[in-house]
Amino acid sequence: MIRKITILTLLIFYTLLLGAQTVSGIVRSQKTDGGIEPMAYASVYWLEGKLSLESNEKGEFSFNRKGAENVSLIATYVGYTKDTLKLKSGENKAQLLIKESSELDAARVVGKQLGNFLSKVTPVKTEVISAAGLCKMACCNLAESFENSASVTVGYADAITGARQIRLLGLSGTYTQMLDENRPVMRGIAAPFGLSYIPGQWLESIQIAKGPSSVVNGLEAIAGQINLEHRKPTAEQPFFLNLFLSNTLRTEANVASSLQLNNKLSTVILGHFSTDPKGHDGNHDGFKDEPVSMQFNLSNRWLYLAENGTQIRFGFKALNDDRIAGMNGFKKGMDLTPEMWGSEIRNTGLNSYIKVGFPLNADNSKNIATVIDYSWHRLNSFFGLNKYDAIQNSAFVNVIFQNEMSENHKLILGLSGQIDNFDETLTKREFTIIDEKLNDVSVIHPGRKEHSIGAYGEYTYTNGEKVSIVTGVRLDRNNIHGWLFAPRINVKYAFIEQLVFRGSAGRGFRSPNQISDNLGILSTGRTLVFENNPDIEDAWTYGVNLTGYLPFGFNDNASLSFDYFRTDFRSQLILDQEKNTSEIWFYNLDGQSYTNTYQVDFTVEPVERFSILATFRYNDAKATFEGQGLVEKPLVSRYKGVLNFQYATRMNKWTFDFTAQINGPSRLPQFMGGGVSPVYPMFYAQVTKKFRDLDVYIGGENLGNYRQKHPIMNANDPYSEGFNSTLIWGPLMGLKIYAGLRFTLWK
């Protein structure tokens, strides 16, 4: 008994000693209008300990002072003046305030921000693509913003619609939860083209978190979460203009205006227009390589900051997107004939939201927040003889209570609800024999009304930079699938300051959408067979990561990271094109389905202003198909390597970027002859000249002019059963040259 008491006393003493050694603080930013808010991802340096830190998304940081008598801190961020602070022995609270620089021109020119980096503070492995990274390439939209990342692969969903899809951990993008400043977006009918509806120049940063992550935002994160941070209402940029033109005549314009109406109310207006006015047929198969298209996109976001700390954020977004695809001679409004195959796709969407946060005490350690989001999306389309019309109404409510009980302990409790109403009509048509007019053959309505309500809790323990543990559970009740229980855990442990381990495990669920998740299947001549009602998809994801920070390169800032993730499906909707060459089957998984993903990342700045990023990822993705057993999933690339170089001259007046990719083979379906697709390279380059308020850039994509040969099977007979445009493993467009400018008017 005495021994147990002694051990317990020593443990308590050790815990208190660690707490006394922990310095915790927050970095805030002050705008020129006097407004103050937390500064995420600010750099914090401890001079005596030679330690470099990074504030989290709330501006917070912590570290172990290791008995040091004095602690000298410096906080910096691009475009802001630095702040310094000295803590004496016994002082462990730090508050740093960085201000919008009065020497804005100098800050804009001299400041340097890494384009891609791994967050040091998050317990989940998180890759951040910063505003600088979004300027490395044209990044016209979100789909084109991941070329320097091996974590995310982006490719065409089919050879007709121009829709892009991402893959994370070897899984399609439907298993990655997309968040807009922590609001779930791009769900259901809005998903197939959702990546093209987020202009890259609207964004401030992208955070890619692997694994199931937090329970706060719902159940749907299986492969991971991608969170988008937009330009802020408080930004000191009353006017921003981006213009873009490519050799294919793709034209794009983006406008942003951040306005501070007073010291409490601010807004940002975001506008987008893009068009592909001319069809191109680089492989001479008689079909447009990409649709002729025109898109309008408008967003308005508001922020109200009350004196008592209450925050109200609200806004709306509207979009309209028209696409004309198919054979070269097909134009908008043209009737289909047995000799002319065409497709028209129109997407219209509206979204509105409000987020309200109330502090419950003076230091905001206790607060409550409410998020309400509503989306309406309509898709009207036809793909040859297949006509698909759908409307989605979705509402999301999340009430979050947060209590930071101490420096080391934080608790989040919440309730959330999701309503989805899908009204879908799929019509199969055929030509009449006499006059070759279209006649409806079959009509199905695969829509549904689904709603769920859930409760969750999440506990976080932190001990400076040494340990961080986040554990959470969710319990949801779904009107179709019943009770859904999702536990999750994320752990970060620093063996030493330069060697950090992360581990995660958790469960995720999502309701599959048979048509909209696989819209490209309508661009085939096959018959769709739905074997049974789809079960909810249920998967466990586990992962480990080891990151080392190496003492070489300029400022000793090199890093080397290894990670491994595995996803095991307990239930999954299988799309099978190999069971019958005249049909596409949908059925529930009966057997195993899993992915194993291995990745290594290396970054270094050998000399000042010259950075190197090298990364390599390997996928092992298998599933059980009827009649085949457990086989490699078709059309999933086995590996991808990325090598990026960036060099900037003094004062960043010139910036040079070059990226090389190697894309590995993928298994081809049996009806394509089996085997694997070729290994192929991709090259990208961009040069940017910076003036006072103007950036001018010119660049190229797919510099090797590599493209997949014959991406459409039986293109010469588009109304036959053998017609298929979904078998995509490589690029569809050849060499692209572009030029553009970015003009910023500073306040």
N, C-alpha and C positions, 0 to 999 in steps of 0.2 A: 504493500500500500504506500509506504514511504517513498519507494522507488518511483511509483506512478506519479505521486504528487511532485516529486523532484523533477521528473521529465516534463510534466505539464508546466511547471513553473519556468523551466528553462525555455520551453517552446514559447510561452507567453512573453518572456523577457526578450527572446530572439526576435519575435514578431514586432514587439514595441521598438526594439533597437533598429530593425529594418525600417519601420515607419519613421523613426527619428532621422534616419539617413536619407529619406526620400524627399527630393525637392520636386514640388509640383507647381505648375503655373499655367498661365493663359496668355496668348498673344492676341491683342485686339488691334484693329485698324481704325484710324480716324480719317474721314474724308474731309475735303476742303470746306464742305458745308457744315462741318462739326459733327456729323453723324458717326457713331461708333458701333462696330460690330465685330464678332470674333473673326480672326483671320486663319483660314484653313491652309495647311501645307506651307506655313512660314518656316524658314530655317532658323534654328536656335543653336548657338555655339556656347559651350562651356569651356572657357579659355584654359583654366588650370587643369582640367581633366582631359583636354584635347578631344572633346566629345562633340559630335555633330548630331543634332536631333531634328525632328520635323513635327510640327504641331498637327494634331488630328483634324477631322472635319469640323470640330467645335473650337479649334484654336488652342486646345489643351496639350500639355506635354508633362513628362515627369522623368526623373532619373535618380540613381543612387549616388549621393555625393561622396560615399566611401570615407567618411571621417574628415574630409577636407575642411579646413577652418574657414576659408573664404571661397565663395563661388561667384565668378564674374560671368555674366550672360550677355550675349548679343543676339538680337532678333533682327532678321532682314527678310525682305521680299522685294521682288522686282517692281520698280516704280514707286517705292516707299522709302522714306528715311529710316535709318536703323535706330534701334533703341538699345541702351545698355543699362545693366543693373548689377549691383554688387550685394550679395547676401553674406552676412556675418555668421559666425558660429551660432547655431540654434535657430537661425532664420531659414525656413523651408518653403515659404510662399513667395511666388514671383508673379508679378503682373507687368507685362511689357506692352507698350503702345507704340506702334509704328504709324507714321503719318504720310498722307499723300504728299509726295515730294514737291516742293516749290520749284525745284529745278527739273521740271517734268521732261524737258527735252533731253537733258543729260541722262536722266534715269531711263528714258525710253531707249536710248542708243546703247548705253553701257550695260544695262541689265541683261543677264543671261539666265534662261530657264531651260532645264533639261526637257527634251521632247517626250521621252519615255523613261519612267523610273519605277522602281518597286518601293512602295510605301514602307517606311521603317516602323511605323507606329501601329498599324492594324494587326489584330490577331489572325485575320484571314489574309492569305497571300493576295495582295492587291496590286495590279499594274495600273499606273496612272499615265494617261496620255494627256499632256498639258496643252495649253493654248499654243505653245511653241511647236509641239509635236503635230498639232492640227494644221500648222503652216508649212510643215516639211514637204507636203505634197498638195495637190489641188484640193483634196478632201471636199469635193463638192457636196457630199452628203455622208451620213453615218456609215453607209456601206463601204465607202472608200477611205475610211479613217483608220483601218487596222492593218495596212500593208506593212508597217514596221513591227508588227506583233506576230509572234509565232503561236501565241496562246489562242488567237482567234483566226479562223480561216473564213474568207468570204468568197463565195462563188455564185454563179448563176443557177437559179432553181430549174430553169428550162431554157430552150433556145427560141422561145416565142415571146414571152411576156416581158422580158427585161427585169423580172423580179430577182432580187439578190437574197441569199440566205447565209447566215453565219453558222459556224461550227465551233463549239467550245468543248474541250475534253472529248473530242471525237463524236459529239452528239449534235444533232441539228439545232438550229436556233430556237425552236419551240421549247426546248428544255432549259433555256437560259432566260431568267426573269429580267425584263427590260424595265428600268426605273427612270423616271424623269424627276430628278431631285427627290428621290425616294417615294414617288407615286408610280404604281404599276401602269405601264403603257404597252402599246403594240400587242394587243391580245385579240384572239379570235379573227374576225374578218379583216381587221386592220393590220394583221401581222404580215401577210405576203409581201406587201410593198412598203411596210413601215419604215425600213431602214432608209429608204429614199425620201422620206418625209421629214427628216431631221437634217437641215443644212449644216455642214461642218462649221461654217463661219458663225452660226448661232451659238456655238458651244464654247465654254470656258475650259472644260476638261471632261475626260471620260475615265471612270474607275471600273476596272475589270477585276472582279473578285471570283476566284475559283471555289467551287464547292457550294454547299447549301446555305452558308452564311447565316444571317439573322432571321429570327422568326417574326420580326416586327411587321414585315411587309407582305406576309402571306406564305402560302404553301408551295408556290410554283417554281422556286429556285431548286433545280436538280443539278444541272451542270455548273451553275453559278449565277451571278448577278452582274449586270452592266448598268451602272448609274451615270446619267448624263447631267452635267452641271451647265446651265445656260448662262449667257451674259446676264449680269445683275443690274437691277434698277439703280443701284448706288454707284455703278461704274462712272468714272469721270470722262465719258465719251458721248457727248450729245449727238454725234453723227459718225457713223461708220458705213463705208461703202465698199463692196467687193464685186468686181466684174471679172468675167471669165469667158474665154472663147477657145474652142478646140478646132483642129483641122477637119473634124467631122461636122463642123458648124454647130456643135452643142453650145448654147449660149446660156449664161446664168448671171443673175444679179441678186445680191443680198444686201439688205439695208438694216442697220440697227441704230437705235437712238435711246440712250439712257438719260433720263431727265429727273433732276431733284427739284420737285415743286416747292418744298420747304424742308425744314429739318426733320420732319416726320414722314412725309409722303414722297415716294419716288416711283418711277415707272420705266419700263423698257419696252419699246416697240420693235418688233422683228418682222421683216418682210422678205419674201423670196419669190423669184420668178425664174423658171428654166424651161428650155425648149430644145428638143431634137427635131428640127424641121425637115430633115432629109433622110430618107431611108438608105441604108448601105447594105451591100451584099458582097462582102469580101471573099467569101468562099464559093460564090457563084452557084448556089444551090436553088436559086429562085425565090428565096425567102429573105426578108429583112433580118439582119443580124441583131438589131435592136429596134424596138418600136419607135415610130414617129410619135412624139409626146409633147405635152405642154402642161406645166404645173404651176399653180399659184398657192401660196402658203402665207398666212398671217398669224402673228401671235402678239399678245399684249399682256405683260406681267406687271403687277403692282406690289409694292411693299409699304406697309404702314408700321412705324415704330413709335410706340407710346412712351411717355416719360417713365412709366412704372415698369417698363421692360416687356410689355405685351407686344407681340408681333402678329400682324395679319398679312398674309400673302395670298393673292388671288389673281386669276387671269383666265384667258381663253385662247383657243387656237382654232383656226378654220383652214381647210385645204380643199383643193379641187385638182384632180389629176386625170388627164385624158391620154389614152394610148391607142395607137392604131398599129396592128401587127399583122403578120402573115405574109402572103406572097407579094412580090415587088409591086405588082400592079394594083394591089388592093388599097382603096382609099376610104376615108370616112363616109358613111352613109351608103356605100355601095352594096348592092345585093350579092349574096353568095350564089355561085353557080357551080356545077360539077367541075368546071375548069378553073375556078377561082376560090381559093381557101383564104379566109381572113379572120381577123379577131379585133374586137373593140372592147376596151376596158375603161370604165369610168369609176373613180373612187371619189367620194365626197365625205368629209368628216368634220365634226365639231367636238371640241373638248372644253370643259370649264372646270375650275377647281377653286377651293379656298382652304387655306391652312391657317389656323389660329393657335397661338401659343401664349399661355398665361403663366407668369411666375407666381409661385405660391409662398415664397419668402424673399427676403431682401437680396440674398446672393444667388438666387435662381437655382439653388441646388435641388429644390422641389418645383416641378412644373407639370402642367398638363397641356396637351396639344390635341387638336382635332383636325383631321384631314377629310375633306369631302371632294369626291371627283366624279364627274359625269361625262360619258362619251357616247356619241352617236356616230355610226359609220354606215355608209351605204355603198354597195358594190353592184354595179350593173355591167354585165359582160356576156360575150359569146366567143367561143373558140371553135370555129367551123360549125359543126352540127350540134355542139354542146352549148347550151345557154344556161348561165348561172346568175341569179339575182339574189342578193342577201342584204338584210338590214340588221344591225346589232345595236342594242341599247344596253349600256352597262353603267352601273353605279358602284362606287367603292367608298366606304366610310371606315375610318380608323381613329379610335380614341386612345391616347397614349398618356400614361402617368409615369413620370420619371422621378426617382429619388436618389440623389447622390448622398448616401448616408455618411460617407467620409472620403478621404483621399483614395482609399483602397476599395471601397464597396459601392456599387451602383445597382439599383433595381428598377426594372421597367415592367409595368403591368399594362395590359390593354385589351380592348375589345374591337373586333373588326367584322365587317360584313361586305359581301360581294353579291351583286345581282347581275346576271347575264341573260338577255333575251335575244335569241337568234331566230330570225325569220328567213329561211332559205328555201329557194326553189331551183331544182336542177331539172332541166328539160332536155330530153334527147329528141332530135329532129332528123328528118330524112327528106330527100327530094322526091316529089311525086313523079310518076313515070310520064304522064302526058305533058305537063307544062313545066316540069322541073322547078316547081315552087316548093318552099319549105313547109313541111307538115309535122306537127308534134306527134311523136310516137309514144313517149312515156314521160311522166312527170312524177318526181319524188320530192318530199319535203323533209330534209334531214335536220331541220332546226330543233331547238329545245329551249325550255325555260329552266334556268338553273340558278339557285341561290344558296348561299352558305353563310353561317355566322360562327365566329370563333373567339376563343379567349386564349391569351398567351401570357407568358412571363419569361423574363430574361434577366439573369444575374451576371454581373461583371465584377471580377476581382482583379485588381492591378497592384503590382508592387514595383513602382518606378518603371524602368525599362527592362527589368529582370523577368517578370512574370505577368502574363495577362491571360485570364480564363473567362470565356463567355459561354454560359450554358443557358439554353432556352428550350421551352416546350410550347407546343400549340395543340389545342383540341378544337376541331371544327366539326360542325354538323351540316352536311350537304343533303339537299332534298332528294338527290338522285342516288348518291353513293354512300350515304349514311355517315357514321362517325369516322373522322380522320385524325390520327394522332401522329404528331411530328416532333420528335426530340432532336436537338442539335447541340453540338459543342464545338468550340474553337479555342485552341490553346496556343499561346506564344511563350517561349522560354529562351532566354539569352544565356548560353553557357558562359560566354564572355561578351563584352560589348561588340566584338567583331564577328560573333558567330551566333546566329539566331535560328531556333527551331520553331516550326509551326505545324500544328496538326488539326485536322477537322474531321467531323463525321456528322451525318444527319440524314434525315428522310425528307423527301419531297413528293408532292402529288400534282397532277394537272389533268384536266378534262380534255381529251383530244377532240379536235374538229376535223372530221374525216376529209372534207372537201377543201376548206380554206387553208388547212395546214399543208395540203399537197395540191395546190391550185394547178400546177403544171400538168397533172394527169388529165385535165380536160383538153389539153393540146395533143391528144393521141386519138387513134381510131379504135381503141379497145373498149370493151364493155366493162363497166364497173360492177363488181360483185361485193356486196356487204354481207358477210357471213352471219354476223350477229351484232347486237348492240355493243358498242365499245365499252369496256371497263375503264375506270379511272386509271391513269398511268401512275405507278407507284415505284419509287426507286430509292435506294440508299447510296450515298456517295461518301467515300472516305479519301483522305489525302494527307500527305506529309510534305513538308518543304524545309530545306536547309539553306540558309543564305549566309554567306561570308563576305565581310567587308575587308578588302585587301589594302595593305599600306604601300601602294605604288601608283604611278600615274600622277598627273597634276593634282595637287591638293590631297593626295592619297585617297582618291575617291572611287577606286575600282570595286566591283562587286561580282560575286559568282553565286548563282542560285541553282539548286536542283529541286525538282518536285516530282511526285508520283501521285496520281489520282485514279481511283477505281469507282465505277458506277455499276451497281447491280440492280436490274429491274425485276421486281416481283410481278408486275403486270405491265403490259405495253401493247399499243396498237401496232400491228405489223402491216405494212404495205408490201405486197408481194407481186412483182411483175414476172416472176419466173415459173410460177405454178402452171400457167396456161398462156401461150403466146398471143391469144386473142382476147385475154381478159386481164384486169387488174383486181386483185383480191385484197380485201380488208378483213383481218381477223385478229382475235386476241392471242397474245403470246401463250404458247404451250411448250414451255421449256426454258432454257437459259437465254439471257440477253445481257451483255456486259461490255464495258469499254475499259481498257487500261491505257493511261496516258503518262508518258515520261517526258520531262522537259528540262533543259539546261539553258540558263541565261547568263551572259557575261557583258558587263559594261565597263568602260575605262575611258579616261580622258588622258592620253599619253602626254600631250602638251596642252598648254592653254588654248582654248577655243577649238580644239580638235577632239571630237568624241567618236567612239566606236561602240556599236551594239551588235552582239552576235548571239543568236538564239537558235535552238534546235528542238523540235518536238516529234515524238514517235507515238503513233496510235495503234492499238490492238483492239479492234471493234468487231464483235461477233454477235449473232442472234440465231435463234432457231426458226427455220422456215419449213413449212409443210412439204414433205417429200424430199427434203435435203438434210434435215437435222441441223446441228450447230455449224454454221459456216460464217466466213467473213462477210460483213455487211458490204453490199455493193456500193461503188462510187464514193467510198470514204478514203481519202488520201492517207497513206500509211505514215508519211512523215513530211515535215516542212522545216526548212532552214532559212534564216534571215540574217543578212549581214548589212549593216547600215553605217555609213560614214557621214559625218557632218563637220564642216570646217567653216569658221567665220573669221573674217579679217578684223583688224583692230576697229573698235567702235561698232562692230557688227554691220559695217556698211555693205559688205558682200557676204552672203551665206550660200554655201554649196552643199547639196545633199545628194547622196547616191545610195540606192538600196538594191541589193541582189537577193533573189529568192531561189530556192530549189524546192520543187514540189514533187513529192514521191508518187509512186503508182497507187492505183486503187483497183479493186476487183471489178471486172466487167461481168454483167449478167450472162448467163449461159446462152441466151438467144442472140447475143452479140458475138458469139464465138468463144466466150470464156476468156481466160487469161487475165492480164492486167493492162492498165493504160500506161502510156510512156511516162518516164520521168521528164520533167520540163523545167526550164529556168524562166524567170521573169526579172526584168531590170527596170528601174525607175530612176529618174534624175531631175533635179530642180535647182535653178540658180535664182537667188533673190537679191535685188538691189534696194537698199533702204535709203530713203531721203528723209527729210524732216518729219513729215506727216504721211508719207506715201511709200508703200512697198510695191515694187514692180517685179513680177516673177515670170519665168518661162521654164517649161519642163516637158518631160516626155514619160509616157507609160508604155509598158510592154515594148521596150526598145529593141528587143530581139525579134519582134513581129511574129511571135509564136501564137498559134491558134489551133484549137481542136478541129481536126478534119471530119467532115460529114457529121456535124452534131445532130442533124435531123435524119432519122431513118425513114427511108421511102419518101423522101421529099418530092419525088416526081409523081407520087400517087397519094395525095394527102387525105383522101376519103377512104383509104383502105385500112384494114385491121393492123397492118404493119407500120403505119405512120406513127412515129413516136419522137417527141422533142424533149423528153425528160432525162435522157442518158448523158448528162453533162459531167465531165471530169476535168475540163481545162478551159482556158479563156476563149471567148467567142469573138472578141474584137481584137484587131491587130494593133499596129503601132498607132499611138495617139500623141500628138504634139499639141500643147496648149500654152496660153499666155493669159496673164491677168494682172490685176492691181488691187491693192487694199489701201484705202484712204481713211485716215482717222483724224477727226477733229477733236482736239482735247479741250477740256474745259479750262 
